[in-house]
Amino acid sequence: WLGEATTMHGGEEGDAIFDRAFAAKAKELYESIDLTKAWDDPANLEAAKTLVPAFLIPGATAIRDENGFAVSHIGLVLGAAGEENGLFAGPAKSLADITDGTVNTLAIGQIDKDPGPWIAAGNSTARFVFHPESGTDEPTFSGEDDAGCFFANCDSYPYFLHFGSTVPDTLANLAACSDGSIVFRENIGQYKGRHDFQEQNGN
């Protein structure tokens, strides 16, 4: 996937996200993994400890866990608040299944708290979106503080989502790929980055 991904903007396919050299290394790493064995099987330990820059956010939390495994700062969005209604929950879906629109559906988000190995399944690589007001202890997406974090929509557009200025129901609508809800831009705290939010709000 890392070698095939391209940007999307306004429904038009753009340039490759990763250059050929990176794509070749990603393919080599993938082919070194024995898919018939567990991710932490001795046969896969070298791959599990290999850092993948595409899964890391500069300046974020630790890049390895306590066992030395390379972590991921990015996870797939399973849906909202425990509901498996996101693009990556359940059976594999296509773009046609995103009836809410790719621009209105979250695909991936930033993981800052309790990151896990990129090679492992579960909370390491996929989570539900919970608004901070929910008060949940479930693993969710987060940044360096509770203000917000980075997400990317299914059209590959990345942005900083400020939770405090995002209506909880709207956040749930963004996490779902086909709930039929209308998403109003004014209900989303969407910024180019955390510093952009601070500048616009005088913080």
HUURDA-V623564 format. One record per residue. SS is DSSP state (alpha for helix, beta for strand, coil for the rest). Layout:
SS
SS
//
This chain:
coil
coil
coil
coil
coil
beta
beta
beta
beta
coil
coil
beta
beta
beta
beta
beta
coil
coil
coil
alpha
alpha
alpha
alpha
alpha
alpha
alpha
alpha
alpha
alpha
alpha
alpha
coil
coil
coil
coil
coil
coil
coil
coil
coil
coil
alpha
alpha
alpha
alpha
alpha
alpha
alpha
coil
coil
coil
coil
alpha
alpha
alpha
coil
coil
coil
coil
coil
coil
coil
coil
beta
coil
coil
coil
coil
coil
beta
beta
coil
coil
beta
beta
beta
beta
beta
beta
beta
coil
coil
beta
coil
coil
coil
coil
coil
coil
coil
coil
coil
coil
coil
alpha
alpha
alpha
coil
coil
coil
coil
alpha
alpha
alpha
coil
beta
beta
beta
beta
beta
coil
coil
coil
coil
coil
coil
beta
coil
coil
coil
coil
alpha
alpha
alpha
coil
beta
beta
beta
beta
coil
coil
alpha
alpha
alpha
coil
coil
coil
coil
coil
coil
coil
coil
coil
coil
coil
coil
coil
beta
beta
beta
beta
beta
beta
coil
coil
coil
coil
beta
beta
beta
beta
beta
alpha
alpha
alpha
coil
coil
alpha
alpha
alpha
alpha
alpha
alpha
alpha
alpha
coil
coil
coil
coil
coil
coil
coil
coil
coil
alpha
alpha
alpha
coil
coil
beta
beta
coil
coil
alpha
alpha
alpha
alpha
alpha
alpha
alpha
alpha
coil
coil
//
